[in-house]
Amino acid sequence: MNFQRQPPPPGLIAAAEQDYHAARDELDQMIAAARTVLANEFSEVEAVTDVWLSLHVQQDNPIVLLLSAAAIVRLAKAPATPPERTRP
């Protein structure tokens, strides 16, 4: 599947930049929290559910979508690794 997308308009990028830096800081904190629950032997699904609940209670906060976008882009920039499969 080939997605041909144009970059967002420069004005939108400039407006998002400050929020993005705040979102990266919050993303780093959430990643640390997720690593903690995984270290406490949460399963991957339990950890995802825990993070989802944390985001869900903040769904009216605009940074929540930005956090999700920042996480997806961070994963996309990382070297590709095969996904871990959990029980069906």
N, C-alpha and C positions, 0 to 999 in steps of 0.2 A: 504494500500500500504506500503510495507516494503522496505526501501532503505538500502542496505548494502554497506556502503562506507568506504574506507580506509582513514586514515588521510593523509593530504598532506605531501610530503617529508620534513624532518627536515630543509634542506637548504632553501626551499621555505618559510617555516614558519619564519625562522630567517630573511630572506630578507624582508618579508611582515610586520614584527613587528613594525618597525619604522614608516612606512606609516600608519599602523593601528592606532597607537596612534594619529597621526595627523588627521586621518579620524574621530576618535572618537570626537576630539575637534570640528571639523567642523560639525559633526553630531549633537552635542549638540547645536551648534549655529543654525543649520537649524531647529531642533525641536523647539527651542525657537521662531524662526520666524514663523513656522507653527502654534504654539499655539497663537501667536499674531494675525495672520489672522483669525483663528477660533474664537478668542475672539472678533474680529471685524465683526462677523456674516457672514463670508464666509461659504458656505455650505462645506460639506466634499469633494464633487467633485471639487468645486472651489479651495479648499486648495490643493488637490492632483494635480490639474492642475497647480497651482502656483508653487509648489515644482518641478513638472516635467519640467516646463519651465526653472526654475533656473538650474536644472541639464542638461537640453538639450543644453543650450547655452554653457555649459562647457564640452560637450561630448568628446572633444579631450583630456581632462584632465584625466589622469589615476585614479585620486582619486575618480572620479564619480562612477565608478563601485565598488570601495572599500567602499564608503559611502553607496551604496545600500546594499552591503553584510553586513556591520556593522549594518545597520538598521534592516535587516531581522533577523540576529542572536540575536540582542537585543530584538526584538519582540518574537522570539522563546524562549528566556530565561524567559520572563515575564509569570506570570500565565495566563493560557488560559481564555479568556473571549469570550462570544458569539459576533460574528461580528455584527456591527450596519448595518442595511439595510436602504438604501435610496430608494427613489421612483424608480419604475421599468423603 
